Amino acid sequence: MAATQSPSSKTWAQTRGAKWRDQLDPMEAMLAPIDAPLIAALNLSERVRIAEIGAGGGATTRAIAAAAPPGSTIEGFDISPELVEAAKARVGNAARFTLADAAHFRPTEQFDRLASRFGVMFFEAPETAFANLLQWLRPEGTLAFAVWGPAKEVAFMASVREAVAAVIELPQPEPDTPGPCRYGDPSGLLALLEAAGFRNCDARPWRGDLQVGGGMPPEAAAEFLLASSSAAAPLAEAGAGEQIRASERLAAICAENVLDGTVWMPARVEIITAVA
């Protein structure tokens, strides 16, 4: 979301993971619609071993496990200790979870599928990371990654930035640096995957409406979006008045996107596929 500095893998390990954990239920409910196109892209037609990068609180892991044929196994990897522990508690025996930096970690056995919902945009050295991930897959193994589209086409992110930038100064994100919309133009990610040795690299857009916080009225939706944004820290530093003004502006934007009492906002996601 809006930020003075784009979050990196290190940031997720140190602070962002704990913030995400504290918003798990509403966040996972909001992002649940992306699971279906991601799972479809995995082509789970036979028993497979699946790895998930950036498994977070385990909601997508659980959805993949439910969709996989009997006998399949899934292991979720995340760099945040808080999220790994949360996923273990939430998912139970449906999957395993490992604390690891996927950019450098090498599993002892290769996988048939590699999945990620919004977990591959924060690598500090993506060339190295994707070359390493190629080694996670057996020959002919496939990956499916979901990444956010352009920030202007992810309405909740654009709305947060609009509201906060009206109150405090926010620099423009540096191009091709770690951040949620880093691969809004998926051609950069496809080029990285091809350079790493993947083939049949492809991107297909998914567009849909996301229910902010899983079903919140405007004021609660604005509070949720600001709390889960990296803009929360600079707003807090600016002062209580700035926080109130940004929240009021965001609540007004949310009020323009209400359906049946809750806030819905459109989003574009790119579903990336490739073969090892």
N, C-alpha and C positions, 0 to 999 in steps of 0.2 A: 504494500500500500504506500501511501505517501510517506516520504522519509527524507531526512537530511542526509542520510547515508544509506546506501543499499545494503541489506543484510547479506552476509556471507555465510559459508558453512561454519566458520568459527563462531560467528555471532549466534547462529542457531544452537550450537553446542553450549554456549555460555549463558545466553539470556533469552533468546527468542523461543526456544523450546519450552521453557517454563511458562512464558506468556501464552503460547499456543495451548499448552496443557490446561491452563486456567479457563480457556474458552472452548474446551473440546466439544461439549455437547451441542451448543448452538453452531459452532463452526462446522462440525461434521454433518449436522443436519442440513446446513446451507449447501455444502459441497457434494452431497450424496448424488444429485442427478448426473454428475460426471462419471460416476462409477460404471454405469451401463455402457456408454460408448467405449470406455477404456477396456472393460472386460471383453466386449465384442471383438476389439482389435487384437486381444491376446489369442483368439482362436483356440479355445480350450475344448478341443474335440476328442482328446485322448488323455490318458493318465500322464501327468507331467510333474516336474519339479519346478517350482516358481519362486523367484526372489522378487521382493518389492523394495525399492529404494526410497528412502524418506517415508517410512511407514507411518510416522506420526502416532496418533492415538489408536491406530489399528482398525478403523472403520472400513477402509478400502480393503485391507487384508482380509477381514471377515467376509466381505462381499465376494472377493475372489475365491476364497475357500469354499463358500457356499455354491459358487457357480462351477467349480472345477469338477471333473469326473472323479468317481470314487477311486481311492488309492493315490490321488495327487497329494503333494506336500507343498507347503508354502512357508517361507521364512521372510520375516520383515526385518529390515535394517534401518537404523536411524542413528544420527550423530548426537541426539539429545538424550541424556540419561533419564530425564524426567518423562519424556515421551515413551521411551522403551518400557519403563516401569508401568506407565499408564496403559500401554497397549497390552502388556502381559495380564494386567488385572481385568481389562475389558474384554479380551478375546478368549482367554482361557486356553484350552487344549486344541483349538482349531488351527493354530499356527505357532511357530517359534519366532522369537524376536532376539536380535543381536545388536548390541551397541557397537557401532563401527562407522568409520568415515569411508563411505563407498568410493571416494576418489582414490583411495590407496589400499583399502582392504582387499585381500584375495581369499575367497572361500576355498575350502579343501576339495570340494566337489563342484563340478559345473552344473548349471541349471538349463532347463529347456525353455523357460520363459523368463523375461525380465520386465517388470512393471514398475511404473512410478506415476503417482498423481501429485504433481506439483512439487517434486523432490529433486529435480535435476537442474534448476536454474541458478543455484547458489555456489557452484564450484568456483574456487579462486583460479584454478588452472584447468579449464574444461577440456583442453586437448589431452592432457594427461589423464583426467578422470574418465573420459569416454574410451580412451585406449585401454585403460584398466578394466572397464566394464565389459569390453569385448571379450576379455578372458573369463568372465563369469559364465558366458554362454557356451554350450557345446556347439560344434559345427551345425549349421542349419537351425540353430535356436533363434527365437524371435523376441523382439522387444516391443513394448507399447508404452509410450510416455504421454501423459497429459501435461501441457504447458499452457499458461495463460496467453491469450491473444494480445493485440495492442492495448495499452492502458486505456485509451479513449473508448475502446469497445468492451471494457470490463467496468460496468457502470458503478459498482460499489467502490472500486479503487479510484476512479475518476472523480466521484462525488466527494470522497474523503479529501483528496488533494484540493479540489475546488474550494471546499469549506475551510480547510486549514490555511491554504495560501491566501485567503482573503483576510486572515487575521495575523499571521506571521510570515516571514519570508521563507520560502522553500526553494532551494536550488533545483534546477532541472537534473534529473538522473543522468549520470554519465553513460554514454552508449557502451554496450557490451561489457557491462560490469554486473556482478551478482545482484539479482533482484527478481521479483515475481514476473515482470513482463520482459525479461531479457530476450526471450525468443518469440516476442509478439510477431515479428517477421520470422517465420520458421525456416527460411532459407539458410540462416546462419547455423542453426542447429543441424539441419540436414548436411551441410557442408562439413561440420565437425564430425558427425557420425561417419560420413564417407571417408574422411581423412583418417579416422581411427581404424578403418577396415571393414565397417559394416557395408552391406549392399541392399539393394531394393528399398532405399530410404524414401519415405513418403510422408506427407502431412495432409490431414483432412480436417477442415474446420467443423466444430460443433458449436451451435448457437442455441441458447435457451435462457429462460428466466430462472434466477436463483432467489429463493425465499430467504431474505436476510435474517440471519440468526435462527433459521428454521421456523420462523413465524413470530414476528415482533411488530408492534405498532411503531410509528415514526420515532418518538423520543427514545424508546428502548433500543431501536435499531441504530440510531445515531450513537448512543452510548456504547453499544456493542462494537460498532465499526471503529470508533475512535480508540476504544480500549485495546482492540486487537491490532491496531495499526502501529507502525514504528513512528508515527507522528505523535504518539502519546508522550514520549519523552521530551521533545522540544516544546510541546505545548505546556507541559508541566513546568518546564524551566521558564517559560514566558510569563506564567502567572495564572491565577484563578480567573481573572477577567477574560483573558484570551481563551481559556478552556471553555468558558460559558458561551462566548460569542461563536466559537467554532462549532460547539455542540448545537447551538440554536440554528446556525446556518445549515448544518448537515441534517437536522431534524426537518427543516423546511424542504430540503431536497427530497428527503425520504417521503414526506407527506405527498409529494407529487407522484409517487410510485406505489400507491396503496391499492391493493385489491382485496376485497373482503376483510378489511381491517388490518392486514399485515403488509409489510413492504416487500415488493418483488423488484429485482433489477436485472436487466439483460446482461449477458456475458458471452464472450467468444473464447473458446478454448481450441487449441490445436492438438489433435491426436496424432502422434508421431509413431511410425512403425519402421522397422528395419530388421534385417536378417544377418546373423553372424556368418 
